[in-house]
């Protein structure tokens, strides 16, 4: 019997009894492995907090027109925080705008993705400015490409600001005006130990 037959090609094997990856919908709450042949459950060495997710993770979030229009005043959580001692490391983000009957109007201010103070802004908000349906536009974002050769640098703190922080999308200034349509955001990420 293959206990890992349902794992995708991107997932590492999860120890027996470890909580399933919530895919961004529910926080991981377990920190004890299931009982083995001896009948004794084993608590891992890092039992001070939650177990990390294993391997590449994936989540899809559909932003409504109302959410897009309010990105500056109301950031949207794409991946919830994983707990103290862990941080979310986005590797790739795919944005797909499904245009409505009117294009969004941009008064300026970058759309950005952030985990604590780790932030990556789009160089332009052009993806949101598609005119009318049935048009679609796709943009691929590499979180680490914010500063090629340097990467993204967080703010020094103890614990760091990325520790136990969600991955959000927001707009720096000036909400989009008018317009309608929806956006599907697909996030590929790993959960890393911040200690």
C-alpha positions in Angstrom: 0.0 0.0 0.0 1.4 3.4 -1.0 0.5 5.8 1.8 1.6 8.7 -0.4 -0.3 7.9 -3.6 -2.4 11.1 -3.3 0.6 13.4 -3.1 1.2 15.6 -6.1 4.5 15.6 -7.9 5.4 18.9 -6.1 4.8 17.6 -2.5 7.3 15.9 -0.4 6.1 12.9 1.7 4.3 14.0 4.8 5.0 12.0 8.0 2.2 9.7 9.0 -0.3 11.6 11.1 1.0 15.0 10.2 -1.9 17.4 9.4 -2.9 17.8 5.7 -1.9 20.9 3.9 -4.8 23.3 4.3 -4.2 25.0 0.9 -4.7 28.4 2.5 -8.1 27.7 3.9 -7.4 26.4 7.4 -4.4 26.9 9.7 -2.3 23.8 10.5 -2.9 22.9 14.1 -1.2 19.5 14.7 2.3 19.0 16.1 2.3 15.3 17.0 3.0 12.4 14.7 0.7 9.4 14.7 1.5 6.4 16.9 3.8 3.9 15.2 4.1 0.2 15.6 5.0 0.6 19.3 1.7 2.5 19.9 3.5 5.6 21.2 2.9 8.9 19.4 6.1 10.9 18.8 6.3 14.6 19.4 8.9 16.2 17.0 11.9 18.2 18.3 10.3 21.4 17.2 7.1 20.9 19.1 7.1 24.5 20.4 4.9 25.4 17.4 3.1 24.1 14.3 4.6 21.6 11.9 5.8 23.2 8.7 4.1 22.4 5.4 6.1 20.0 3.3 7.2 20.8 -0.3 5.7 23.2 -2.8 2.2 24.4 -1.9 -0.5 26.0 -4.1 -3.6 28.1 -3.6 -6.0 29.9 -5.9 -7.9 33.0 -4.8 -10.6 34.7 -6.9 -10.7 38.5 -6.3 -14.1 40.0 -6.9 -14.6 43.4 -8.5 -15.4 44.9 -5.1 -12.1 43.6 -3.7 -10.1 44.9 -6.6 -11.7 48.3 -6.2 -10.7 48.4 -2.5 -7.2 47.0 -2.6 -5.6 50.2 -1.1 -8.0 50.4 1.9 -8.7 46.7 2.3 -5.7 44.3 1.5 -6.7 40.7 0.6 -5.1 37.7 2.3 -4.0 35.1 -0.2 -2.4 32.7 2.2 -3.0 32.9 6.0 -0.2 32.9 8.5 1.2 29.5 9.4 2.1 30.2 13.0 5.0 31.4 15.2 8.4 30.2 13.9 7.3 29.9 10.3 7.1 32.2 7.3 5.5 32.0 3.8 8.0 32.1 0.9 6.1 32.8 -2.4 8.0 31.4 -5.4 5.7 32.2 -8.2 2.4 34.1 -8.6 0.1 33.8 -11.6 -2.5 36.6 -12.1 -5.4 36.1 -14.6 -7.7 39.1 -15.1 -11.2 38.2 -16.5 -12.3 41.5 -17.9 -15.8 42.9 -17.2 -17.8 45.4 -19.2 -15.6 48.4 -18.2 -11.9 48.7 -17.6 -10.5 49.7 -14.2 -9.1 53.2 -13.9 -5.8 53.5 -12.2 -5.0 56.8 -10.4 -1.5 55.5 -9.4 0.0 53.5 -6.6 1.6 50.1 -7.1 -0.1 46.8 -6.5 2.1 44.7 -4.3 2.4 41.3 -2.6 3.8 41.2 0.9 4.6 38.8 3.8 5.4 41.0 6.8 7.9 43.6 5.4 9.0 41.3 2.5 7.3 43.1 -0.3 7.3 42.9 -4.1 5.5 45.6 -6.1 4.3 45.2 -9.7 6.3 47.5 -12.0 3.0 48.6 -13.6 -0.7 47.9 -12.9 -1.3 47.3 -16.6 -2.9 43.9 -16.0 -5.9 45.5 -14.4 -6.6 47.9 -17.3 -8.0 45.3 -19.8 -11.0 46.9 -21.5 -14.0 44.6 -22.0 -15.1 41.0 -21.8 -14.4 38.4 -23.0 -10.8 39.6 -22.8 -8.4 38.0 -20.4 -4.8 38.9 -19.5 -2.2 36.8 -17.7 0.8 38.0 -15.8 3.5 35.8 -14.2 5.3 37.2 -11.1 8.5 35.9 -9.5 8.5 37.2 -6.0 12.3 37.0 -5.7 12.7 39.0 -8.9 11.9 42.3 -7.1 15.7 43.0 -7.1 17.5 40.6 -9.5 20.7 39.3 -7.9 19.7 40.8 -4.5 16.3 39.3 -3.8 13.8 40.7 -1.3 15.0 41.9 2.1 12.9 42.0 5.2 13.2 44.4 8.1 15.4 43.2 11.0 13.4 42.4 14.2 13.1 39.7 16.8 11.0 37.9 15.7 11.3 39.1 12.0 8.2 40.7 10.6 7.7 37.8 8.2 7.3 35.4 11.1 3.6 34.3 11.5 2.5 36.8 8.8 0.0 36.2 6.0 0.7 36.7 2.3 -1.4 39.7 1.2 -2.1 41.7 -2.0 -2.7 45.4 -1.6 -2.3 48.8 -3.4 0.1 51.4 -2.0 -2.1 54.5 -2.8 -5.3 55.4 -4.6 -7.9 52.6 -5.0 -8.8 51.6 -8.6 -11.8 53.6 -9.8 -14.8 52.4 -11.7 -14.3 49.2 -13.8 -15.4 45.7 -13.1 -14.1 42.2 -13.7 -12.5 39.5 -11.5 -9.0 38.3 -11.0 -7.8 34.7 -10.3 -4.5 34.7 -8.4 -2.6 31.4 -8.2 0.2 31.3 -5.6 3.0 28.7 -5.5 4.8 28.8 -2.1 6.7 27.0 0.6 6.5 27.4 4.3 9.9 27.9 5.9 11.3 27.9 9.4 12.1 31.5 10.5 14.3 30.4 13.5 
